[in-house]
Amino acid sequence: MRALSMDQITGSNFSYQNFTFEHFLDDMVKLEREHLELWGIAQHLSIEQFSFSDARRMRGQLNERGQNVVCVTPEQIMYPVNLASSVKRIRTSSIAMFEKAVEVCVELGSPLLFMTPGRGFENESRDDAWKRAVDGVGDVVDYAEAAGVRCGLEPLQRHESNLVNNSLQLAQMIDEIGSVNLYAALDTVAMATAGETVAGYVERFGSRIQHVHVIDGKPAGHLAWGDGNLPLDEYLRELGEADYAGYLSFEIFGTSNAAEPFDAHSRSLNAVRTALAA
């Protein structure tokens, strides 16, 4: 068994949408976060409009601070991005967005692209939407593999998707896509709302878990640690027992956290630090 380390906790710009990208980077320096997960919020990282000049600028900003990108997570819930959509123009543009995100990963040196499966209409066949998701995710995964970028797929809560809401459905989709370049991503809130555990994910996926969003909830929510009631100590212990060697990020949202993102991240880091010390 290996112990998790604070070096595995990334800095992330979730909740920093009301601050400049430079301010986010500087805050992460203060919090001693060298490895970063970047959310594709338009104010910081507009995937569709990303250019080589943007890449040069961002690489320079990162290099100045001794930081690197370990995961790129395009916005794919609030925006009109849906790999399972039956609306052809939406599905086509969604695939194109993810393929552009692969190119962003290459330009920024990120080894991982974070994905979700999309959703179908509630009044249409789930089987049809599932097939579109399998085909769409599979197309992006193949594109990413050719570029040397791994992909992680995450289950969503039921109000976010009607396709993949738990680890069993995630395993089914990964198996159907059948690519060694597609890995499982774990989100503690999506996991908890589905009534599952870290140990259950580990039993199902083992070393195929490549990224973790470790966030508090009640059990829902994207809260800073201490604002919910999820068992952080248990989660970190079970990941350590599984010899988890990947990164963990705080996917923190909410009005109060958007006003004080540094405080939310600082409190969460302190909670993890305390849990690991125990």
VMD Tcl script that draws the C-alpha trace (Angstrom):
set ca {
  {0.00 0.00 0.00}
  {1.29 3.47 -0.89}
  {0.32 6.59 1.03}
  {-1.28 9.39 -0.94}
  {0.75 12.59 -0.99}
  {-0.16 16.26 -1.11}
  {1.70 16.43 -4.43}
  {-1.18 14.44 -5.96}
  {-3.64 17.25 -5.15}
  {-3.91 19.59 -8.10}
  {-4.76 23.22 -8.28}
  {-7.92 23.83 -10.32}
  {-9.76 26.86 -11.68}
  {-13.22 25.54 -10.84}
  {-14.94 28.48 -9.06}
  {-12.41 30.99 -10.46}
  {-14.65 32.15 -13.32}
  {-14.95 35.66 -11.82}
  {-11.17 36.12 -11.59}
  {-8.48 36.44 -14.22}
  {-6.44 33.42 -15.23}
  {-3.30 35.09 -13.87}
  {-4.97 35.59 -10.49}
  {-5.89 31.91 -10.41}
  {-2.32 30.88 -11.20}
  {-0.93 33.18 -8.53}
  {-3.35 31.79 -5.95}
  {-2.21 28.27 -6.80}
  {1.41 29.36 -6.26}
  {0.41 30.61 -2.80}
  {-1.18 27.22 -2.15}
  {1.96 25.46 -3.46}
  {0.10 23.69 -6.26}
  {2.47 22.77 -9.07}
  {0.11 20.46 -11.01}
  {-3.10 21.94 -12.42}
  {-6.42 20.76 -13.80}
  {-7.81 23.39 -16.16}
  {-11.55 23.81 -16.60}
  {-12.46 25.03 -20.08}
  {-14.45 28.03 -18.91}
  {-14.47 30.64 -21.67}
  {-12.90 33.40 -19.56}
  {-9.77 31.29 -19.07}
  {-9.63 28.55 -21.69}
  {-12.07 28.88 -24.56}
  {-11.59 25.53 -26.29}
  {-13.29 26.41 -29.57}
  {-11.32 29.67 -29.97}
  {-8.00 28.41 -28.62}
  {-5.07 29.42 -30.84}
  {-1.33 28.85 -31.05}
  {-0.81 32.34 -29.61}
  {-3.03 31.39 -26.66}
  {-0.90 28.27 -26.18}
  {2.34 30.27 -26.20}
  {0.93 32.78 -23.72}
  {-0.41 30.14 -21.34}
  {2.75 28.02 -21.52}
  {4.75 31.11 -20.64}
  {2.51 31.93 -17.69}
  {2.76 28.36 -16.42}
  {6.52 28.14 -16.92}
  {7.09 31.41 -15.06}
  {5.43 29.86 -12.01}
  {6.85 26.35 -12.31}
  {3.41 24.87 -13.00}
  {2.16 22.24 -15.42}
  {-1.21 21.01 -16.68}
  {-2.14 17.41 -15.85}
  {-5.78 17.42 -16.96}
  {-7.97 19.49 -19.30}
  {-11.71 19.43 -18.53}
  {-13.83 21.19 -21.15}
  {-17.14 22.64 -19.97}
  {-19.63 20.01 -21.14}
  {-22.65 20.28 -18.85}
  {-23.84 23.90 -18.94}
  {-22.84 24.62 -22.51}
  {-24.51 23.09 -25.62}
  {-22.04 20.21 -25.70}
  {-23.60 16.74 -25.91}
  {-21.97 13.74 -27.54}
  {-25.25 11.80 -27.28}
  {-27.50 14.45 -28.84}
  {-29.95 13.40 -31.55}
  {-29.63 16.93 -32.99}
  {-27.01 16.40 -35.67}
  {-25.46 19.87 -35.57}
  {-25.04 19.69 -31.77}
  {-23.48 16.24 -31.86}
  {-21.16 17.22 -34.74}
  {-20.03 20.40 -33.01}
  {-19.59 18.50 -29.73}
  {-17.24 15.97 -31.30}
  {-15.35 18.82 -32.94}
  {-15.04 20.60 -29.58}
  {-13.59 17.51 -27.91}
  {-11.16 16.96 -30.77}
  {-10.05 20.58 -30.41}
  {-9.67 19.90 -26.67}
  {-7.28 17.07 -27.56}
  {-5.20 19.60 -29.48}
  {-5.30 21.92 -26.46}
  {-3.98 19.04 -24.33}
  {-1.11 18.56 -26.75}
  {-0.26 22.27 -26.80}
  {-0.32 22.59 -23.01}
  {1.35 19.25 -22.33}
  {-1.64 17.73 -20.57}
  {-1.61 13.90 -20.62}
  {-5.34 13.60 -19.85}
  {-8.64 14.82 -21.33}
  {-11.63 14.62 -18.98}
  {-14.93 13.57 -20.58}
  {-18.59 12.92 -19.77}
  {-21.04 10.90 -21.91}
  {-23.76 13.45 -22.65}
  {-27.47 12.67 -22.46}
  {-30.44 11.80 -24.62}
  {-33.88 13.39 -24.61}
  {-36.04 12.07 -21.80}
  {-38.79 11.18 -24.29}
  {-36.62 9.18 -26.69}
  {-35.13 5.70 -26.66}
  {-32.28 5.43 -24.16}
  {-30.71 2.74 -26.36}
  {-30.43 5.17 -29.26}
  {-28.84 7.85 -27.08}
  {-26.50 5.28 -25.55}
  {-25.30 4.22 -29.00}
  {-24.65 7.83 -30.00}
  {-22.67 8.36 -26.79}
  {-20.61 5.20 -27.34}
  {-19.85 6.23 -30.92}
  {-19.11 9.86 -30.01}
  {-16.88 9.11 -27.03}
  {-15.17 6.39 -29.05}
  {-14.41 8.77 -31.91}
  {-12.81 11.27 -29.53}
  {-10.85 8.57 -27.69}
  {-9.41 7.31 -30.99}
  {-8.49 10.86 -32.02}
  {-6.82 11.41 -28.64}
  {-4.90 8.14 -28.82}
  {-3.36 9.18 -32.13}
  {-2.25 12.41 -30.44}
  {-0.82 10.66 -27.37}
  {-3.51 11.89 -24.97}
  {-5.41 9.63 -22.55}
  {-9.13 10.08 -21.88}
  {-11.01 9.71 -18.60}
  {-14.79 9.21 -18.56}
  {-16.88 10.24 -15.54}
  {-20.41 9.23 -14.48}
  {-22.84 12.08 -13.86}
  {-25.73 12.63 -11.49}
  {-29.16 11.78 -12.84}
  {-30.15 15.41 -13.43}
  {-27.01 15.81 -15.55}
  {-27.28 12.65 -17.67}
  {-29.73 9.81 -18.27}
  {-26.99 7.49 -19.57}
  {-24.11 6.94 -17.13}
  {-24.92 7.55 -13.46}
  {-22.92 4.85 -11.65}
  {-19.83 2.67 -11.90}
  {-21.68 -0.26 -13.48}
  {-22.97 1.88 -16.34}
  {-19.52 3.46 -16.67}
  {-17.94 0.00 -16.95}
  {-20.51 -0.99 -19.58}
  {-19.75 2.06 -21.71}
  {-15.98 1.65 -21.38}
  {-16.30 -2.04 -22.32}
  {-18.44 -1.25 -25.37}
  {-16.00 1.39 -26.59}
  {-13.22 -1.14 -26.09}
  {-10.22 1.19 -26.15}
  {-7.14 0.86 -23.96}
  {-6.96 4.67 -24.16}
  {-10.19 5.18 -22.19}
  {-10.03 5.18 -18.39}
  {-12.45 5.62 -15.51}
  {-12.74 8.92 -13.64}
  {-14.19 9.03 -10.14}
  {-16.23 11.92 -8.73}
  {-16.96 11.58 -5.03}
  {-20.30 13.42 -5.21}
  {-21.60 11.48 -8.22}
  {-20.39 8.33 -6.48}
  {-22.09 9.19 -3.18}
  {-25.41 10.18 -4.76}
  {-25.41 6.80 -6.53}
  {-24.90 5.06 -3.19}
  {-21.44 3.78 -4.10}
  {-18.02 3.77 -2.46}
  {-14.41 4.30 -3.41}
  {-13.75 0.66 -2.52}
  {-16.45 -0.38 -4.97}
  {-14.88 1.68 -7.75}
  {-11.50 0.20 -6.98}
  {-12.91 -3.31 -7.08}
  {-14.51 -2.64 -10.46}
  {-11.78 -0.63 -12.18}
  {-8.54 -1.09 -10.23}
  {-5.68 0.80 -11.85}
  {-8.01 1.94 -14.66}
  {-9.03 4.85 -12.40}
  {-6.93 7.70 -13.75}
  {-8.37 10.85 -12.15}
  {-10.45 11.75 -9.09}
  {-12.65 14.75 -8.34}
  {-12.55 14.68 -4.55}
  {-15.24 17.06 -3.30}
  {-17.62 17.36 -0.40}
  {-21.42 17.18 -0.62}
  {-24.64 16.49 1.29}
  {-24.26 14.14 -0.62}
  {-24.93 16.31 -3.70}
  {-23.20 19.60 -4.32}
  {-19.71 20.63 -5.30}
  {-18.60 21.89 -1.90}
  {-15.34 22.74 -0.21}
  {-14.32 20.13 2.34}
  {-16.03 20.81 5.64}
  {-19.15 22.29 4.03}
  {-20.72 18.86 3.46}
  {-20.84 15.54 5.25}
  {-18.93 13.10 3.05}
  {-16.20 10.93 4.67}
  {-12.94 12.39 3.33}
  {-10.77 10.22 5.62}
  {-12.43 7.05 4.30}
  {-12.06 8.10 0.67}
  {-8.36 8.92 1.00}
  {-7.66 5.75 3.00}
  {-9.32 3.53 0.37}
  {-7.49 5.26 -2.47}
  {-4.22 4.78 -0.60}
  {-4.99 1.12 0.01}
  {-5.54 0.78 -3.75}
  {-2.11 2.32 -4.46}
  {-3.79 5.11 -6.41}
  {-1.03 7.06 -8.16}
  {-3.06 9.61 -10.13}
  {-4.17 13.14 -9.37}
  {-7.07 14.46 -7.28}
  {-8.81 17.79 -7.88}
  {-11.29 19.96 -6.01}
  {-14.22 20.56 -8.39}
  {-15.72 23.32 -6.25}
  {-18.69 25.38 -7.38}
  {-21.35 27.56 -5.76}
  {-22.03 31.27 -5.34}
  {-20.09 31.73 -2.12}
  {-17.10 29.76 -3.42}
  {-17.03 31.83 -6.62}
  {-16.68 34.93 -4.44}
  {-13.93 33.42 -2.25}
  {-12.29 30.62 -4.26}
  {-8.94 30.90 -2.50}
  {-10.57 30.28 0.88}
  {-12.50 27.26 -0.48}
  {-9.35 25.70 -1.93}
  {-7.26 26.51 1.13}
  {-9.78 24.92 3.49}
  {-10.00 21.86 1.26}
  {-6.23 21.47 1.13}
  {-6.02 21.77 4.90}
  {-8.72 19.11 5.29}
  {-6.80 16.71 3.02}
  {-3.53 17.50 4.77}
  {-5.09 16.75 8.15}
  {-6.68 13.52 6.88}
  {-3.41 12.28 5.38}
  {-1.51 13.09 8.55}
  {-4.00 11.05 10.56}
}
mol new
graphics top color blue
foreach p $ca { graphics top sphere $p radius 0.5 }
foreach p [lrange $ca 0 end-1] q [lrange $ca 1 end] { graphics top cylinder $p $q radius 0.2 }
display resetview
